Amino acid sequence: MWRRFFNRQATDADFEEELQAHLEIETKQLIDRGLTHEHAEMEARRLFGNRPLVMEASREVRGYGDLARFWQDLRYAARLLRRGPAFTVAAVLSLALGIGATTAVFSIADTVFLRPLPYADAGQLAWVAIRFPSIGAEFIPSPDYVAWRRDNQVFQELAATRANFDSIMLLGGSDPVEVAAGRVSANFLNAFSVTPAFGRTFKAEEELPNGPKAVLLTSQFWRDHFHGRRDVLGSVIPLDGQPYTIVGILPQSFVYPVDVKIDLLTTLPVSPTASHRDRSMSTWAVFGRLKHGVKLAQVRANLDTLFAASKADAPQMFRADNSVVLQPLREHRAGNVRVLLFILMGAAGCLLAIACANVANLLLARWSARSRELAVRAAIGAGRGRLARQLFTETALLIAASTAVAMIFVAAALRGFVHFAAAELPRLSEVTADVRVFGIALLVSLATVLIFGALPALRAGRVDIQSVLQRAGRGGAPGGHRIMRRALVAVEVALSVVLLSGATLLFETLWHMQNDHLGFRPEHLLTVAIPLRGSSFDGAAREALASDVLTDLRRIPGTEAATVAHCTPLYGGDRWITFSRSDRPLPEAFHRGDGIGVCGVGPDYLKAAGTRLARGRFLTDDDFQHPDTIAVINEAAARAYFPGESPLGKQILGGRVGPWKTVVGVVTDTKNQGLNQPATPEAFVNDTGPGSTVDLLFLVRTLAGEGALARALREDLRGQHPGLFTKIETLDEAIGQLTASPRFNTVLLSTFAAVAFLIAIVGVYSVLAFSVTQRSAEIGIRMALGASPRAVLALVMKEGAVVVTAGALAGVAGALVLTRYLTTLLYGVAATDPGTYLAVVTGLGLAASAASFLPARRAAVLDPVVALRYD
């Protein structure tokens, strides 16, 4: 059929010759009956009938009539779009933004929620934890993990890993290299059905606390640091000064189930005799592979039994609010971003709706302008179906062009998303523009075609020829069209208010996180970390190195203050212990509600950190003659443990954990648990020796030029102590890392809101500009009858104000309902903050007024003589 269609001209010529032959035969017969040649030809044509209709019927019989009409409609639609470049560009860009944004967000959601996890039988994998509401954490302590792995009846494998990575030092070269290590149980790879690309997995004895030390390298780390050599298997590398044997190379497709980037895997110290008597609050994440045929309900029942045994074994360690958590791995990987992704999906849907409403407005204006043309074509014989198909084809071609542009936008948007997205977004590396993305774009475009192509087609099928021609003679557009265009603009404004309100709330959250009182001065404050794990610096050598580095720091030009510390103002104490007072019984349980962070600091900590003393005094040099005997607490600790009394002179943090410490001062709180969390109890003690780590940490306050001081320090340390690794970071950089996720959320939603705002304002302008054009005769008559330009200006401005006000009120109502889903992402501002909505509506109103003024001014300066003559 397609070959006959494209050879239609030759076929039509043959049929034309056949028709002509029939006419000639008929003409000859009529001449034989006595007619003249001229009359015979006329009579033959009359008897034969409408020759073009016969040709058309012949094409229908041959089967390419529909194709011919479709091709005609397609070419006609293309010509129309070329004739109106402003309309075409505006419509294509609006739809491309809507389709592109929706496709990009749905692609990300597809990766997180729908795409299969990169593990064999991923549906059999689950995450298991014990929930500790008092400390806001979920994990399984090592004694319980050992018991549950041994006694469970529902898992093929129950594997453990740290909830984060360990920063360890790869020694042996000219300069140490800091690498990220994932600590896992020996059966970890078996649980995920992962086979090394080369070598083997861990053996059971390699997870024992004093067992052989083995390491598996990621494919990227193996290529970068060992140039992809297979002979590295069996070789030994020093990690934190300990010899580790390389036993395998992980496959390139391996994805660590905790959303952190790692360079290698080593084993956790899993002791089969782990006891509840000496328990630290571990942060082990536990994953299990279910046995075949086992349902989650069975798993939950078995875990409840195991947890009951744990509580019976150590009743002092658990509270009534502790519970077992079980989640399918896919659900766990979605984690905290589920709310964000749903919000972004909603924002993308709003943007697509706004874009479609804007294009629908443009199409309504275009069809109103063409109504006379369509009515004339219908009057001279064009069928309603043909007119409907033609309008549908025009809309479909417009959306097809928009989809092509949208895919360019999607590819760029996804690359930008992966580059700028917060690192904690799960499966970030898997977000790509692939066949699934194109499929999503095709589905979105198809839905748009069906909705916005069917509406004009249906309206064309119900065209009233007489009323259209009469109205065209008077000028103007049908009232139904005007109401629909205004309603569409009101919808655009309402959805824009929803997006702008959400974006403004997130912006206020980010502002509060960056500008609320931190309790210290982050500007010109450096942290200098020197990892010493595995080095020869321990004991006296470590103290000597700390003294030398501190001396070097203080003599570098630009240093205002420097001190050694075990913590920074942003992250609190490096140890968390149960709070105790010498005048009260020792508590048994270890919970953050009863705990306090302990941080060893030097006497210059206050000056270096920029914190303030509230009561008493701070540590002095004399205090260090007797280490670990003096404490200064923060105001949060004073409120929690000394309500209604002075803590000064009290003895705390002694008994089983060490000597009692006398409280000599109280300092103001700092944001020691994140920028959006209240301060937790903290104690600063006069002990800067090795605590939870042998590494050295210094706080340095500079007068200015942190970069120059950092370079000078690195050069000095490299000269004095070659081979030492030094990590220098400003507190402003640390704050930037903490605000990376809310900043990304704000930028993303603000982008949607800005595009929606622009489209809505363009919609306000376009509907008023078209209204002025259509009502030019009415305006001319008003002015001819005495209406002043100011009155005409007010008339058009009022029309715009009514539309914007209706949309804004609906938008505020919708925002009050929808922004409550932002609650978990907000800080320092309520989802119903009236100031936010007032600012959004005011800003939108001013912009809409400016957009309304341009067509209103054009109407006000209209010459009534010209307007009436034109009509």
Rosetta blueprint (number, residue, H / E / L):
1 M L
2 W H
3 R H
4 R H
5 F H
6 F H
7 N L
8 R H
9 Q H
10 A H
11 T H
12 D H
13 A H
14 D H
15 F H
16 E H
17 E H
18 E H
19 L H
20 Q H
21 A H
22 H H
23 L H
24 E H
25 I H
26 E H
27 T H
28 K H
29 Q H
30 L H
31 I H
32 D H
33 R L
34 G L
35 L L
36 T L
37 H H
38 E H
39 H H
40 A H
41 E H
42 M H
43 E H
44 A H
45 R H
46 R H
47 L H
48 F H
49 G L
50 N L
51 R H
52 P H
53 L H
54 V H
55 M H
56 E H
57 A H
58 S H
59 R H
60 E H
61 V H
62 R H
63 G L
64 Y L
65 G H
66 D H
67 L H
68 A H
69 R H
70 F H
71 W H
72 Q H
73 D H
74 L H
75 R H
76 Y H
77 A H
78 A H
79 R H
80 L H
81 L H
82 R H
83 R H
84 G L
85 P H
86 A H
87 F H
88 T H
89 V H
90 A H
91 A H
92 V H
93 L H
94 S H
95 L H
96 A H
97 L H
98 G H
99 I H
100 G H
101 A H
102 T H
103 T H
104 A H
105 V H
106 F H
107 S H
108 I H
109 A H
110 D H
111 T H
112 V H
113 F H
114 L H
115 R L
116 P L
117 L L
118 P L
119 Y L
120 A L
121 D L
122 A H
123 G H
124 Q H
125 L E
126 A E
127 W E
128 V E
129 A E
130 I E
131 R E
132 F E
133 P L
134 S L
135 I L
136 G L
137 A E
138 E E
139 F E
140 I L
141 P L
142 S H
143 P H
144 D H
145 Y H
146 V H
147 A H
148 W H
149 R H
150 R H
151 D H
152 N L
153 Q L
154 V L
155 F E
156 Q E
157 E E
158 L E
159 A E
160 A E
161 T E
162 R E
163 A L
164 N L
165 F L
166 D E
167 S E
168 I E
169 M E
170 L E
171 L L
172 G L
173 G L
174 S L
175 D L
176 P L
177 V E
178 E E
179 V E
180 A E
181 A E
182 G E
183 R E
184 V E
185 S L
186 A L
187 N L
188 F H
189 L H
190 N H
191 A H
192 F L
193 S L
194 V L
195 T L
196 P L
197 A L
198 F E
199 G E
200 R L
201 T L
202 F L
203 K L
204 A H
205 E H
206 E H
207 E H
208 L L
209 P L
210 N L
211 G L
212 P L
213 K L
214 A E
215 V E
216 L E
217 L E
218 T L
219 S H
220 Q H
221 F H
222 W H
223 R H
224 D H
225 H H
226 F H
227 H L
228 G L
229 R L
230 R H
231 D H
232 V H
233 L L
234 G L
235 S L
236 V E
237 I E
238 P E
239 L E
240 D L
241 G L
242 Q E
243 P E
244 Y E
245 T E
246 I E
247 V E
248 G E
249 I E
250 L L
251 P L
252 Q L
253 S L
254 F L
255 V L
256 Y L
257 P L
258 V L
259 D L
260 V L
261 K L
262 I L
263 D L
264 L E
265 L E
266 T E
267 T E
268 L L
269 P L
270 V L
271 S L
272 P L
273 T L
274 A L
275 S L
276 H L
277 R L
278 D L
279 R L
280 S L
281 M L
282 S L
283 T L
284 W E
285 A E
286 V E
287 F E
288 G E
289 R E
290 L E
291 K L
292 H L
293 G L
294 V L
295 K L
296 L H
297 A H
298 Q H
299 V H
300 R H
301 A H
302 N H
303 L H
304 D H
305 T H
306 L H
307 F H
308 A H
309 A H
310 S H
311 K H
312 A H
313 D H
314 A L
315 P H
316 Q H
317 M H
318 F L
319 R L
320 A L
321 D L
322 N L
323 S E
324 V E
325 V E
326 L E
327 Q E
328 P E
329 L H
330 R H
331 E H
332 H H
333 R H
334 A H
335 G L
336 N L
337 V H
338 R H
339 V H
340 L H
341 L H
342 F H
343 I H
344 L H
345 M H
346 G H
347 A H
348 A H
349 G H
350 C H
351 L H
352 L H
353 A H
354 I H
355 A H
356 C H
357 A H
358 N H
359 V H
360 A H
361 N H
362 L H
363 L H
364 L H
365 A H
366 R H
367 W H
368 S H
369 A H
370 R L
371 S H
372 R H
373 E H
374 L H
375 A H
376 V H
377 R H
378 A H
379 A H
380 I L
381 G L
382 A L
383 G L
384 R H
385 G H
386 R H
387 L H
388 A H
389 R H
390 Q H
391 L H
392 F H
393 T H
394 E H
395 T H
396 A H
397 L H
398 L H
399 I H
400 A H
401 A H
402 S H
403 T H
404 A H
405 V H
406 A H
407 M H
408 I H
409 F H
410 V H
411 A H
412 A H
413 A H
414 L H
415 R H
416 G H
417 F H
418 V H
419 H H
420 F H
421 A L
422 A L
423 A L
424 E L
425 L L
426 P L
427 R L
428 L H
429 S H
430 E H
431 V L
432 T L
433 A L
434 D L
435 V H
436 R H
437 V H
438 F H
439 G H
440 I H
441 A H
442 L H
443 L H
444 V H
445 S H
446 L H
447 A H
448 T H
449 V H
450 L H
451 I H
452 F H
453 G H
454 A H
455 L H
456 P H
457 A H
458 L H
459 R H
460 A H
461 G H
462 R L
463 V L
464 D L
465 I H
466 Q H
467 S H
468 V H
469 L H
470 Q H
471 R H
472 A H
473 G H
474 R H
475 G L
476 G L
477 A L
478 P L
479 G H
480 G H
481 H H
482 R H
483 I H
484 M H
485 R H
486 R H
487 A H
488 L H
489 V H
490 A H
491 V H
492 E H
493 V H
494 A H
495 L H
496 S H
497 V H
498 V H
499 L H
500 L H
501 S H
502 G H
503 A H
504 T H
505 L H
506 L H
507 F H
508 E H
509 T H
510 L H
511 W H
512 H H
513 M H
514 Q H
515 N H
516 D L
517 H L
518 L L
519 G L
520 F L
521 R L
522 P L
523 E L
524 H L
525 L E
526 L E
527 T E
528 V E
529 A E
530 I E
531 P L
532 L L
533 R L
534 G L
535 S L
536 S L
537 F L
538 D L
539 G L
540 A H
541 A H
542 R H
543 E H
544 A H
545 L H
546 A H
547 S H
548 D H
549 V H
550 L H
551 T H
552 D H
553 L H
554 R H
555 R H
556 I L
557 P L
558 G L
559 T E
560 E E
561 A E
562 A E
563 T E
564 V E
565 A E
566 H L
567 C L
568 T L
569 P L
570 L L
571 Y L
572 G L
573 G L
574 D L
575 R E
576 W E
577 I E
578 T E
579 F L
580 S L
581 R E
582 S L
583 D L
584 R L
585 P L
586 L L
587 P L
588 E L
589 A L
590 F L
591 H L
592 R H
593 G H
594 D H
595 G E
596 I E
597 G E
598 V E
599 C E
600 G E
601 V E
602 G L
603 P L
604 D L
605 Y H
606 L H
607 K H
608 A H
609 A H
610 G L
611 T L
612 R L
613 L E
614 A E
615 R E
616 G E
617 R L
618 F L
619 L L
620 T L
621 D H
622 D H
623 D H
624 F H
625 Q H
626 H L
627 P L
628 D L
629 T L
630 I E
631 A E
632 V E
633 I E
634 N E
635 E H
636 A H
637 A H
638 A H
639 R H
640 A H
641 Y H
642 F L
643 P L
644 G L
645 E L
646 S L
647 P L
648 L L
649 G L
650 K L
651 Q E
652 I E
653 L L
654 G L
655 G E
656 R L
657 V L
658 G E
659 P L
660 W L
661 K E
662 T E
663 V E
664 V E
665 G E
666 V E
667 V E
668 T L
669 D L
670 T L
671 K L
672 N L
673 Q L
674 G L
675 L L
676 N L
677 Q L
678 P L
679 A L
680 T L
681 P L
682 E E
683 A E
684 F E
685 V E
686 N L
687 D L
688 T L
689 G L
690 P L
691 G L
692 S L
693 T L
694 V L
695 D L
696 L E
697 L E
698 F E
699 L E
700 V E
701 R E
702 T E
703 L L
704 A L
705 G L
706 E H
707 G H
708 A H
709 L H
710 A H
711 R H
712 A H
713 L H
714 R H
715 E H
716 D H
717 L H
718 R H
719 G H
720 Q H
721 H L
722 P L
723 G L
724 L L
725 F L
726 T L
727 K E
728 I E
729 E E
730 T E
731 L H
732 D H
733 E H
734 A H
735 I H
736 G H
737 Q H
738 L H
739 T L
740 A H
741 S H
742 P H
743 R H
744 F H
745 N H
746 T H
747 V H
748 L H
749 L H
750 S H
751 T H
752 F H
753 A H
754 A H
755 V H
756 A H
757 F H
758 L H
759 I H
760 A H
761 I H
762 V H
763 G H
764 V H
765 Y H
766 S H
767 V H
768 L H
769 A H
770 F H
771 S H
772 V H
773 T H
774 Q H
775 R L
776 S H
777 A H
778 E H
779 I H
780 G H
781 I H
782 R H
783 M H
784 A H
785 L L
786 G L
787 A L
788 S L
789 P H
790 R H
791 A H
792 V H
793 L H
794 A H
795 L H
796 V H
797 M H
798 K H
799 E H
800 G H
801 A H
802 V H
803 V H
804 V H
805 T H
806 A H
807 G H
808 A H
809 L H
810 A H
811 G H
812 V H
813 A H
814 G H
815 A H
816 L H
817 V H
818 L H
819 T H
820 R H
821 Y H
822 L H
823 T H
824 T H
825 L H
826 L L
827 Y L
828 G L
829 V L
830 A L
831 A L
832 T L
833 D L
834 P H
835 G H
836 T H
837 Y H
838 L H
839 A H
840 V H
841 V H
842 T H
843 G H
844 L H
845 G H
846 L H
847 A H
848 A H
849 S H
850 A H
851 A H
852 S H
853 F H
854 L H
855 P H
856 A H
857 R H
858 R H
859 A H
860 A H
861 V L
862 L L
863 D L
864 P H
865 V H
866 V H
867 A H
868 L H
869 R H
870 Y H
871 D L
